[in-house]
Amino acid sequence: MRLSVVVPVCCGADQAEVTRRAEAVGRPDLLRGGVCGGPDAVLDKLAELADAGVDTVYFHLYEVEDVDHVRLLGREVLPRA
């Protein structure tokens, strides 16, 4: 059996970027159960999910216009996941 999960993500190169992305969501409750932090925090969450048996993770990104967010995840997280 395969297990997948959707994880809300607000990742940033620094804390100011994380905060800006989290505030742009406008509803902190939507980020509960997700991850807000730098690339290492996202990788820690992925490891936690893998340990629980999850084999596929979908990132929920709330600001679809924030292409830099996608680039950061692609550059700093995915190669190390």
PDB file of N, CA, C and O in Angstrom:
ATOM      1  N   MET A   1       0.840  -1.175   0.000  1.00  0.00           N
ATOM      2  CA  MET A   1       0.000   0.000   0.000  1.00  0.00           C
ATOM      3  C   MET A   1       0.889   1.243   0.000  1.00  0.00           C
ATOM      4  O   MET A   1       1.903   1.305   0.695  1.00  0.00           O
ATOM      5  N   ARG A   2       0.489   2.205  -0.779  1.00  0.00           N
ATOM      6  CA  ARG A   2       1.217   3.469  -0.845  1.00  0.00           C
ATOM      7  C   ARG A   2       0.522   4.491   0.052  1.00  0.00           C
ATOM      8  O   ARG A   2      -0.704   4.506   0.167  1.00  0.00           O
ATOM      9  N   LEU A   3       1.317   5.332   0.675  1.00  0.00           N
ATOM     10  CA  LEU A   3       0.778   6.392   1.523  1.00  0.00           C
ATOM     11  C   LEU A   3       1.263   7.740   1.009  1.00  0.00           C
ATOM     12  O   LEU A   3       2.454   7.932   0.761  1.00  0.00           O
ATOM     13  N   SER A   4       0.338   8.660   0.853  1.00  0.00           N
ATOM     14  CA  SER A   4       0.706  10.011   0.435  1.00  0.00           C
ATOM     15  C   SER A   4       0.048  11.019   1.369  1.00  0.00           C
ATOM     16  O   SER A   4      -0.923  10.719   2.063  1.00  0.00           O
ATOM     17  N   VAL A   5       0.605  12.213   1.361  1.00  0.00           N
ATOM     18  CA  VAL A   5       0.110  13.276   2.233  1.00  0.00           C
ATOM     19  C   VAL A   5       0.364  14.624   1.560  1.00  0.00           C
ATOM     20  O   VAL A   5       1.316  14.789   0.797  1.00  0.00           O
ATOM     21  N   VAL A   6      -0.504  15.573   1.862  1.00  0.00           N
ATOM     22  CA  VAL A   6      -0.315  16.953   1.434  1.00  0.00           C
ATOM     23  C   VAL A   6       0.166  17.750   2.644  1.00  0.00           C
ATOM     24  O   VAL A   6      -0.442  17.697   3.713  1.00  0.00           O
ATOM     25  N   VAL A   7       1.255  18.483   2.467  1.00  0.00           N
ATOM     26  CA  VAL A   7       1.842  19.248   3.561  1.00  0.00           C
ATOM     27  C   VAL A   7       1.892  20.728   3.185  1.00  0.00           C
ATOM     28  O   VAL A   7       2.545  21.097   2.209  1.00  0.00           O
ATOM     29  N   PRO A   8       1.205  21.575   3.953  1.00  0.00           N
ATOM     30  CA  PRO A   8       1.350  23.013   3.728  1.00  0.00           C
ATOM     31  C   PRO A   8       2.795  23.432   4.007  1.00  0.00           C
ATOM     32  O   PRO A   8       3.372  23.037   5.020  1.00  0.00           O
ATOM     33  N   VAL A   9       3.370  24.221   3.120  1.00  0.00           N
ATOM     34  CA  VAL A   9       4.775  24.611   3.259  1.00  0.00           C
ATOM     35  C   VAL A   9       4.933  26.114   3.076  1.00  0.00           C
ATOM     36  O   VAL A   9       4.405  26.700   2.131  1.00  0.00           O
ATOM     37  N   CYS A  10       5.667  26.722   3.992  1.00  0.00           N
ATOM     38  CA  CYS A  10       6.150  28.098   3.861  1.00  0.00           C
ATOM     39  C   CYS A  10       7.644  28.029   4.118  1.00  0.00           C
ATOM     40  O   CYS A  10       8.083  28.059   5.268  1.00  0.00           O
ATOM     41  N   CYS A  11       8.411  27.938   3.069  1.00  0.00           N
ATOM     42  CA  CYS A  11       9.860  27.800   3.165  1.00  0.00           C
ATOM     43  C   CYS A  11      10.503  29.112   2.745  1.00  0.00           C
ATOM     44  O   CYS A  11      10.000  29.813   1.868  1.00  0.00           O
ATOM     45  N   GLY A  12      11.615  29.431   3.381  1.00  0.00           N
ATOM     46  CA  GLY A  12      12.329  30.647   3.012  1.00  0.00           C
ATOM     47  C   GLY A  12      13.815  30.494   3.208  1.00  0.00           C
ATOM     48  O   GLY A  12      14.271  29.667   3.997  1.00  0.00           O
ATOM     49  N   ALA A  13      14.565  31.297   2.484  1.00  0.00           N
ATOM     50  CA  ALA A  13      16.015  31.295   2.608  1.00  0.00           C
ATOM     51  C   ALA A  13      16.453  31.903   3.941  1.00  0.00           C
ATOM     52  O   ALA A  13      17.548  31.618   4.427  1.00  0.00           O
ATOM     53  N   ASP A  14      15.598  32.740   4.531  1.00  0.00           N
ATOM     54  CA  ASP A  14      15.862  33.321   5.849  1.00  0.00           C
ATOM     55  C   ASP A  14      14.522  33.498   6.567  1.00  0.00           C
ATOM     56  O   ASP A  14      13.461  33.298   5.975  1.00  0.00           O
ATOM     57  N   GLN A  15      14.578  33.872   7.835  1.00  0.00           N
ATOM     58  CA  GLN A  15      13.356  33.968   8.636  1.00  0.00           C
ATOM     59  C   GLN A  15      12.403  35.033   8.110  1.00  0.00           C
ATOM     60  O   GLN A  15      11.186  34.861   8.190  1.00  0.00           O
ATOM     61  N   ALA A  16      12.924  36.115   7.580  1.00  0.00           N
ATOM     62  CA  ALA A  16      12.052  37.166   7.037  1.00  0.00           C
ATOM     63  C   ALA A  16      11.221  36.632   5.869  1.00  0.00           C
ATOM     64  O   ALA A  16      10.041  36.959   5.741  1.00  0.00           O
ATOM     65  N   GLU A  17      11.836  35.818   5.027  1.00  0.00           N
ATOM     66  CA  GLU A  17      11.120  35.241   3.894  1.00  0.00           C
ATOM     67  C   GLU A  17      10.061  34.241   4.369  1.00  0.00           C
ATOM     68  O   GLU A  17       8.954  34.208   3.832  1.00  0.00           O
ATOM     69  N   VAL A  18      10.397  33.439   5.361  1.00  0.00           N
ATOM     70  CA  VAL A  18       9.425  32.491   5.936  1.00  0.00           C
ATOM     71  C   VAL A  18       8.236  33.258   6.499  1.00  0.00           C
ATOM     72  O   VAL A  18       7.086  32.914   6.226  1.00  0.00           O
ATOM     73  N   THR A  19       8.507  34.283   7.273  1.00  0.00           N
ATOM     74  CA  THR A  19       7.455  35.084   7.893  1.00  0.00           C
ATOM     75  C   THR A  19       6.569  35.733   6.840  1.00  0.00           C
ATOM     76  O   THR A  19       5.345  35.718   6.968  1.00  0.00           O
ATOM     77  N   ARG A  20       7.169  36.301   5.805  1.00  0.00           N
ATOM     78  CA  ARG A  20       6.400  36.943   4.738  1.00  0.00           C
ATOM     79  C   ARG A  20       5.466  35.942   4.066  1.00  0.00           C
ATOM     80  O   ARG A  20       4.297  36.242   3.825  1.00  0.00           O
ATOM     81  N   ARG A  21       5.978  34.766   3.768  1.00  0.00           N
ATOM     82  CA  ARG A  21       5.141  33.754   3.111  1.00  0.00           C
ATOM     83  C   ARG A  21       4.033  33.267   4.034  1.00  0.00           C
ATOM     84  O   ARG A  21       2.900  33.079   3.590  1.00  0.00           O
ATOM     85  N   ALA A  22       4.336  33.065   5.293  1.00  0.00           N
ATOM     86  CA  ALA A  22       3.318  32.605   6.248  1.00  0.00           C
ATOM     87  C   ALA A  22       2.233  33.669   6.426  1.00  0.00           C
ATOM     88  O   ALA A  22       1.048  33.340   6.471  1.00  0.00           O
ATOM     89  N   GLU A  23       2.626  34.929   6.527  1.00  0.00           N
ATOM     90  CA  GLU A  23       1.645  36.006   6.681  1.00  0.00           C
ATOM     91  C   GLU A  23       0.779  36.167   5.437  1.00  0.00           C
ATOM     92  O   GLU A  23      -0.388  36.546   5.542  1.00  0.00           O
ATOM     93  N   ALA A  24       1.330  35.886   4.276  1.00  0.00           N
ATOM     94  CA  ALA A  24       0.578  36.021   3.027  1.00  0.00           C
ATOM     95  C   ALA A  24      -0.574  35.019   2.956  1.00  0.00           C
ATOM     96  O   ALA A  24      -1.564  35.261   2.265  1.00  0.00           O
ATOM     97  N   VAL A  25      -0.451  33.910   3.656  1.00  0.00           N
ATOM     98  CA  VAL A  25      -1.536  32.925   3.689  1.00  0.00           C
ATOM     99  C   VAL A  25      -2.767  33.544   4.332  1.00  0.00           C
ATOM    100  O   VAL A  25      -3.894  33.294   3.904  1.00  0.00           O
ATOM    101  N   GLY A  26      -2.542  34.358   5.370  1.00  0.00           N
ATOM    102  CA  GLY A  26      -3.637  35.085   5.997  1.00  0.00           C
ATOM    103  C   GLY A  26      -4.438  34.302   7.018  1.00  0.00           C
ATOM    104  O   GLY A  26      -5.243  34.881   7.746  1.00  0.00           O
ATOM    105  N   ARG A  27      -4.233  33.006   7.084  1.00  0.00           N
ATOM    106  CA  ARG A  27      -4.945  32.166   8.062  1.00  0.00           C
ATOM    107  C   ARG A  27      -3.958  31.156   8.644  1.00  0.00           C
ATOM    108  O   ARG A  27      -3.689  30.128   8.023  1.00  0.00           O
ATOM    109  N   PRO A  28      -3.420  31.436   9.822  1.00  0.00           N
ATOM    110  CA  PRO A  28      -2.441  30.537  10.424  1.00  0.00           C
ATOM    111  C   PRO A  28      -2.945  29.100  10.599  1.00  0.00           C
ATOM    112  O   PRO A  28      -2.149  28.162  10.600  1.00  0.00           O
ATOM    113  N   ASP A  29      -4.254  28.926  10.746  1.00  0.00           N
ATOM    114  CA  ASP A  29      -4.797  27.581  10.928  1.00  0.00           C
ATOM    115  C   ASP A  29      -4.545  26.696   9.710  1.00  0.00           C
ATOM    116  O   ASP A  29      -4.487  25.473   9.840  1.00  0.00           O
ATOM    117  N   LEU A  30      -4.395  27.294   8.533  1.00  0.00           N
ATOM    118  CA  LEU A  30      -4.140  26.515   7.327  1.00  0.00           C
ATOM    119  C   LEU A  30      -2.735  25.907   7.320  1.00  0.00           C
ATOM    120  O   LEU A  30      -2.467  24.956   6.585  1.00  0.00           O
ATOM    121  N   LEU A  31      -1.854  26.456   8.133  1.00  0.00           N
ATOM    122  CA  LEU A  31      -0.473  25.969   8.174  1.00  0.00           C
ATOM    123  C   LEU A  31      -0.245  24.928   9.267  1.00  0.00           C
ATOM    124  O   LEU A  31       0.831  24.336   9.353  1.00  0.00           O
ATOM    125  N   ARG A  32      -1.247  24.710  10.089  1.00  0.00           N
ATOM    126  CA  ARG A  32      -1.132  23.707  11.146  1.00  0.00           C
ATOM    127  C   ARG A  32      -0.860  22.344  10.524  1.00  0.00           C
ATOM    128  O   ARG A  32      -1.505  21.970   9.544  1.00  0.00           O
ATOM    129  N   GLY A  33       0.066  21.617  11.070  1.00  0.00           N
ATOM    130  CA  GLY A  33       0.400  20.316  10.520  1.00  0.00           C
ATOM    131  C   GLY A  33       1.367  20.400   9.358  1.00  0.00           C
ATOM    132  O   GLY A  33       1.799  19.380   8.820  1.00  0.00           O
ATOM    133  N   GLY A  34       1.701  21.613   8.977  1.00  0.00           N
ATOM    134  CA  GLY A  34       2.637  21.813   7.884  1.00  0.00           C
ATOM    135  C   GLY A  34       4.011  22.153   8.418  1.00  0.00           C
ATOM    136  O   GLY A  34       4.384  21.768   9.526  1.00  0.00           O
ATOM    137  N   VAL A  35       4.748  22.877   7.614  1.00  0.00           N
ATOM    138  CA  VAL A  35       6.088  23.271   8.018  1.00  0.00           C
ATOM    139  C   VAL A  35       6.359  24.696   7.564  1.00  0.00           C
ATOM    140  O   VAL A  35       6.119  25.056   6.412  1.00  0.00           O
ATOM    141  N   CYS A  36       6.861  25.495   8.490  1.00  0.00           N
ATOM    142  CA  CYS A  36       7.297  26.858   8.203  1.00  0.00           C
ATOM    143  C   CYS A  36       8.740  26.957   8.677  1.00  0.00           C
ATOM    144  O   CYS A  36       9.031  26.778   9.860  1.00  0.00           O
ATOM    145  N   GLY A  37       9.619  27.237   7.762  1.00  0.00           N
ATOM    146  CA  GLY A  37      11.027  27.332   8.122  1.00  0.00           C
ATOM    147  C   GLY A  37      11.897  27.269   6.888  1.00  0.00           C
ATOM    148  O   GLY A  37      11.428  27.398   5.757  1.00  0.00           O
ATOM    149  N   GLY A  38      13.160  27.069   7.133  1.00  0.00           N
ATOM    150  CA  GLY A  38      14.109  26.970   6.046  1.00  0.00           C
ATOM    151  C   GLY A  38      14.102  25.586   5.419  1.00  0.00           C
ATOM    152  O   GLY A  38      13.351  24.708   5.844  1.00  0.00           O
ATOM    153  N   PRO A  39      14.934  25.397   4.414  1.00  0.00           N
ATOM    154  CA  PRO A  39      15.010  24.098   3.752  1.00  0.00           C
ATOM    155  C   PRO A  39      15.271  22.937   4.711  1.00  0.00           C
ATOM    156  O   PRO A  39      14.724  21.851   4.521  1.00  0.00           O
ATOM    157  N   ASP A  40      16.093  23.145   5.733  1.00  0.00           N
ATOM    158  CA  ASP A  40      16.361  22.064   6.687  1.00  0.00           C
ATOM    159  C   ASP A  40      15.105  21.657   7.452  1.00  0.00           C
ATOM    160  O   ASP A  40      14.920  20.478   7.754  1.00  0.00           O
ATOM    161  N   ALA A  41      14.243  22.619   7.766  1.00  0.00           N
ATOM    162  CA  ALA A  41      12.984  22.304   8.457  1.00  0.00           C
ATOM    163  C   ALA A  41      12.077  21.467   7.556  1.00  0.00           C
ATOM    164  O   ALA A  41      11.412  20.543   8.024  1.00  0.00           O
ATOM    165  N   VAL A  42      12.052  21.790   6.274  1.00  0.00           N
ATOM    166  CA  VAL A  42      11.238  21.014   5.333  1.00  0.00           C
ATOM    167  C   VAL A  42      11.794  19.599   5.218  1.00  0.00           C
ATOM    168  O   VAL A  42      11.035  18.630   5.201  1.00  0.00           O
ATOM    169  N   LEU A  43      13.115  19.478   5.140  1.00  0.00           N
ATOM    170  CA  LEU A  43      13.731  18.151   5.070  1.00  0.00           C
ATOM    171  C   LEU A  43      13.474  17.341   6.332  1.00  0.00           C
ATOM    172  O   LEU A  43      13.262  16.130   6.256  1.00  0.00           O
ATOM    173  N   ASP A  44      13.489  17.992   7.490  1.00  0.00           N
ATOM    174  CA  ASP A  44      13.171  17.296   8.744  1.00  0.00           C
ATOM    175  C   ASP A  44      11.746  16.753   8.715  1.00  0.00           C
ATOM    176  O   ASP A  44      11.496  15.627   9.145  1.00  0.00           O
ATOM    177  N   LYS A  45      10.818  17.556   8.207  1.00  0.00           N
ATOM    178  CA  LYS A  45       9.420  17.119   8.106  1.00  0.00           C
ATOM    179  C   LYS A  45       9.300  15.940   7.140  1.00  0.00           C
ATOM    180  O   LYS A  45       8.567  14.990   7.416  1.00  0.00           O
ATOM    181  N   LEU A  46      10.007  15.991   6.020  1.00  0.00           N
ATOM    182  CA  LEU A  46       9.986  14.888   5.070  1.00  0.00           C
ATOM    183  C   LEU A  46      10.529  13.605   5.696  1.00  0.00           C
ATOM    184  O   LEU A  46       9.990  12.523   5.464  1.00  0.00           O
ATOM    185  N   ALA A  47      11.585  13.723   6.482  1.00  0.00           N
ATOM    186  CA  ALA A  47      12.156  12.555   7.157  1.00  0.00           C
ATOM    187  C   ALA A  47      11.167  11.979   8.170  1.00  0.00           C
ATOM    188  O   ALA A  47      11.013  10.763   8.277  1.00  0.00           O
ATOM    189  N   GLU A  48      10.504  12.859   8.904  1.00  0.00           N
ATOM    190  CA  GLU A  48       9.494  12.429   9.878  1.00  0.00           C
ATOM    191  C   GLU A  48       8.366  11.662   9.180  1.00  0.00           C
ATOM    192  O   GLU A  48       7.919  10.621   9.661  1.00  0.00           O
ATOM    193  N   LEU A  49       7.921  12.184   8.057  1.00  0.00           N
ATOM    194  CA  LEU A  49       6.848  11.525   7.308  1.00  0.00           C
ATOM    195  C   LEU A  49       7.313  10.191   6.729  1.00  0.00           C
ATOM    196  O   LEU A  49       6.560   9.217   6.733  1.00  0.00           O
ATOM    197  N   ALA A  50       8.538  10.142   6.236  1.00  0.00           N
ATOM    198  CA  ALA A  50       9.081   8.886   5.707  1.00  0.00           C
ATOM    199  C   ALA A  50       9.157   7.835   6.811  1.00  0.00           C
ATOM    200  O   ALA A  50       8.840   6.668   6.583  1.00  0.00           O
ATOM    201  N   ASP A  51       9.575   8.247   8.001  1.00  0.00           N
ATOM    202  CA  ASP A  51       9.634   7.323   9.138  1.00  0.00           C
ATOM    203  C   ASP A  51       8.259   6.780   9.495  1.00  0.00           C
ATOM    204  O   ASP A  51       8.143   5.673  10.021  1.00  0.00           O
ATOM    205  N   ALA A  52       7.216   7.554   9.210  1.00  0.00           N
ATOM    206  CA  ALA A  52       5.842   7.122   9.485  1.00  0.00           C
ATOM    207  C   ALA A  52       5.272   6.267   8.347  1.00  0.00           C
ATOM    208  O   ALA A  52       4.137   5.797   8.429  1.00  0.00           O
ATOM    209  N   GLY A  53       6.069   6.068   7.281  1.00  0.00           N
ATOM    210  CA  GLY A  53       5.628   5.219   6.192  1.00  0.00           C
ATOM    211  C   GLY A  53       5.095   5.932   4.966  1.00  0.00           C
ATOM    212  O   GLY A  53       4.632   5.289   4.025  1.00  0.00           O
ATOM    213  N   VAL A  54       5.155   7.253   4.968  1.00  0.00           N
ATOM    214  CA  VAL A  54       4.678   8.021   3.817  1.00  0.00           C
ATOM    215  C   VAL A  54       5.708   7.923   2.696  1.00  0.00           C
ATOM    216  O   VAL A  54       6.901   8.119   2.929  1.00  0.00           O
ATOM    217  N   ASP A  55       5.252   7.621   1.483  1.00  0.00           N
ATOM    218  CA  ASP A  55       6.186   7.518   0.363  1.00  0.00           C
ATOM    219  C   ASP A  55       6.017   8.626  -0.682  1.00  0.00           C
ATOM    220  O   ASP A  55       6.864   8.769  -1.565  1.00  0.00           O
ATOM    221  N   THR A  56       4.947   9.403  -0.596  1.00  0.00           N
ATOM    222  CA  THR A  56       4.741  10.516  -1.523  1.00  0.00           C
ATOM    223  C   THR A  56       4.246  11.724  -0.743  1.00  0.00           C
ATOM    224  O   THR A  56       3.290  11.635   0.028  1.00  0.00           O
ATOM    225  N   VAL A  57       4.911  12.856  -0.958  1.00  0.00           N
ATOM    226  CA  VAL A  57       4.529  14.098  -0.285  1.00  0.00           C
ATOM    227  C   VAL A  57       4.258  15.151  -1.347  1.00  0.00           C
ATOM    228  O   VAL A  57       5.067  15.370  -2.249  1.00  0.00           O
ATOM    229  N   TYR A  58       3.107  15.796  -1.224  1.00  0.00           N
ATOM    230  CA  TYR A  58       2.750  16.913  -2.089  1.00  0.00           C
ATOM    231  C   TYR A  58       2.828  18.183  -1.260  1.00  0.00           C
ATOM    232  O   TYR A  58       2.224  18.266  -0.191  1.00  0.00           O
ATOM    233  N   PHE A  59       3.566  19.172  -1.744  1.00  0.00           N
ATOM    234  CA  PHE A  59       3.658  20.456  -1.051  1.00  0.00           C
ATOM    235  C   PHE A  59       2.453  21.306  -1.433  1.00  0.00           C
ATOM    236  O   PHE A  59       2.157  21.485  -2.615  1.00  0.00           O
ATOM    237  N   HIS A  60       1.764  21.826  -0.424  1.00  0.00           N
ATOM    238  CA  HIS A  60       0.679  22.779  -0.674  1.00  0.00           C
ATOM    239  C   HIS A  60       1.279  24.172  -0.516  1.00  0.00           C
ATOM    240  O   HIS A  60       1.641  24.590   0.583  1.00  0.00           O
ATOM    241  N   LEU A  61       1.375  24.873  -1.628  1.00  0.00           N
ATOM    242  CA  LEU A  61       1.888  26.240  -1.641  1.00  0.00           C
ATOM    243  C   LEU A  61       0.716  27.175  -1.882  1.00  0.00           C
ATOM    244  O   LEU A  61       0.024  27.060  -2.894  1.00  0.00           O
ATOM    245  N   TYR A  62       0.491  28.088  -0.969  1.00  0.00           N
ATOM    246  CA  TYR A  62      -0.703  28.931  -1.026  1.00  0.00           C
ATOM    247  C   TYR A  62      -0.596  30.091  -1.998  1.00  0.00           C
ATOM    248  O   TYR A  62      -1.615  30.541  -2.520  1.00  0.00           O
ATOM    249  N   GLU A  63       0.598  30.588  -2.256  1.00  0.00           N
ATOM    250  CA  GLU A  63       0.764  31.712  -3.184  1.00  0.00           C
ATOM    251  C   GLU A  63       1.281  31.184  -4.514  1.00  0.00           C
ATOM    252  O   GLU A  63       2.488  31.042  -4.712  1.00  0.00           O
ATOM    253  N   VAL A  64       0.372  30.899  -5.408  1.00  0.00           N
ATOM    254  CA  VAL A  64       0.768  30.297  -6.679  1.00  0.00           C
ATOM    255  C   VAL A  64       1.616  31.238  -7.534  1.00  0.00           C
ATOM    256  O   VAL A  64       2.335  30.779  -8.422  1.00  0.00           O
ATOM    257  N   GLU A  65       1.543  32.530  -7.285  1.00  0.00           N
ATOM    258  CA  GLU A  65       2.345  33.489  -8.037  1.00  0.00           C
ATOM    259  C   GLU A  65       3.784  33.573  -7.538  1.00  0.00           C
ATOM    260  O   GLU A  65       4.634  34.163  -8.204  1.00  0.00           O
ATOM    261  N   ASP A  66       4.063  32.994  -6.386  1.00  0.00           N
ATOM    262  CA  ASP A  66       5.391  33.071  -5.767  1.00  0.00           C
ATOM    263  C   ASP A  66       6.306  31.997  -6.369  1.00  0.00           C
ATOM    264  O   ASP A  66       6.584  30.975  -5.742  1.00  0.00           O
ATOM    265  N   VAL A  67       6.756  32.249  -7.577  1.00  0.00           N
ATOM    266  CA  VAL A  67       7.605  31.292  -8.290  1.00  0.00           C
ATOM    267  C   VAL A  67       8.946  31.105  -7.580  1.00  0.00           C
ATOM    268  O   VAL A  67       9.554  30.039  -7.681  1.00  0.00           O
ATOM    269  N   ASP A  68       9.408  32.122  -6.870  1.00  0.00           N
ATOM    270  CA  ASP A  68      10.668  31.990  -6.129  1.00  0.00           C
ATOM    271  C   ASP A  68      10.565  30.932  -5.035  1.00  0.00           C
ATOM    272  O   ASP A  68      11.558  30.289  -4.693  1.00  0.00           O
ATOM    273  N   HIS A  69       9.378  30.753  -4.494  1.00  0.00           N
ATOM    274  CA  HIS A  69       9.150  29.716  -3.484  1.00  0.00           C
ATOM    275  C   HIS A  69       9.373  28.336  -4.115  1.00  0.00           C
ATOM    276  O   HIS A  69      10.048  27.481  -3.542  1.00  0.00           O
ATOM    277  N   VAL A  70       8.806  28.142  -5.279  1.00  0.00           N
ATOM    278  CA  VAL A  70       8.971  26.873  -6.000  1.00  0.00           C
ATOM    279  C   VAL A  70      10.441  26.656  -6.345  1.00  0.00           C
ATOM    280  O   VAL A  70      10.960  25.549  -6.199  1.00  0.00           O
ATOM    281  N   ARG A  71      11.103  27.704  -6.797  1.00  0.00           N
ATOM    282  CA  ARG A  71      12.526  27.594  -7.135  1.00  0.00           C
ATOM    283  C   ARG A  71      13.364  27.216  -5.919  1.00  0.00           C
ATOM    284  O   ARG A  71      14.261  26.379  -6.016  1.00  0.00           O
ATOM    285  N   LEU A  72      13.071  27.833  -4.774  1.00  0.00           N
ATOM    286  CA  LEU A  72      13.818  27.528  -3.550  1.00  0.00           C
ATOM    287  C   LEU A  72      13.644  26.055  -3.179  1.00  0.00           C
ATOM    288  O   LEU A  72      14.622  25.373  -2.873  1.00  0.00           O
ATOM    289  N   LEU A  73      12.423  25.569  -3.204  1.00  0.00           N
ATOM    290  CA  LEU A  73      12.183  24.166  -2.876  1.00  0.00           C
ATOM    291  C   LEU A  73      12.888  23.248  -3.872  1.00  0.00           C
ATOM    292  O   LEU A  73      13.470  22.235  -3.485  1.00  0.00           O
ATOM    293  N   GLY A  74      12.835  23.604  -5.145  1.00  0.00           N
ATOM    294  CA  GLY A  74      13.479  22.793  -6.168  1.00  0.00           C
ATOM    295  C   GLY A  74      14.995  22.788  -6.059  1.00  0.00           C
ATOM    296  O   GLY A  74      15.643  21.783  -6.352  1.00  0.00           O
ATOM    297  N   ARG A  75      15.548  23.894  -5.643  1.00  0.00           N
ATOM    298  CA  ARG A  75      16.994  24.025  -5.552  1.00  0.00           C
ATOM    299  C   ARG A  75      17.572  23.487  -4.240  1.00  0.00           C
ATOM    300  O   ARG A  75      18.625  22.849  -4.234  1.00  0.00           O
ATOM    301  N   GLU A  76      16.871  23.752  -3.126  1.00  0.00           N
ATOM    302  CA  GLU A  76      17.440  23.458  -1.802  1.00  0.00           C
ATOM    303  C   GLU A  76      16.855  22.227  -1.109  1.00  0.00           C
ATOM    304  O   GLU A  76      17.497  21.651  -0.230  1.00  0.00           O
ATOM    305  N   VAL A  77      15.654  21.820  -1.494  1.00  0.00           N
ATOM    306  CA  VAL A  77      15.009  20.709  -0.785  1.00  0.00           C
ATOM    307  C   VAL A  77      14.997  19.434  -1.630  1.00  0.00           C
ATOM    308  O   VAL A  77      15.497  18.397  -1.194  1.00  0.00           O
ATOM    309  N   LEU A  78      14.438  19.505  -2.816  1.00  0.00           N
ATOM    310  CA  LEU A  78      14.250  18.296  -3.615  1.00  0.00           C
ATOM    311  C   LEU A  78      15.533  17.510  -3.890  1.00  0.00           C
ATOM    312  O   LEU A  78      15.501  16.281  -3.821  1.00  0.00           O
ATOM    313  N   PRO A  79      16.664  18.158  -4.199  1.00  0.00           N
ATOM    314  CA  PRO A  79      17.882  17.364  -4.438  1.00  0.00           C
ATOM    315  C   PRO A  79      18.367  16.607  -3.189  1.00  0.00           C
ATOM    316  O   PRO A  79      19.088  15.616  -3.303  1.00  0.00           O
ATOM    317  N   ARG A  80      17.970  17.074  -2.014  1.00  0.00           N
ATOM    318  CA  ARG A  80      18.421  16.461  -0.767  1.00  0.00           C
ATOM    319  C   ARG A  80      17.381  15.534  -0.150  1.00  0.00           C
ATOM    320  O   ARG A  80      17.641  14.897   0.871  1.00  0.00           O
ATOM    321  N   ALA A  81      16.198  15.457  -0.771  1.00  0.00           N
ATOM    322  CA  ALA A  81      15.115  14.654  -0.198  1.00  0.00           C
ATOM    323  C   ALA A  81      15.287  13.180  -0.524  1.00  0.00           C
ATOM    324  O   ALA A  81      14.465  12.358  -0.120  1.00  0.00           O
TER     325      ALA A  81
END
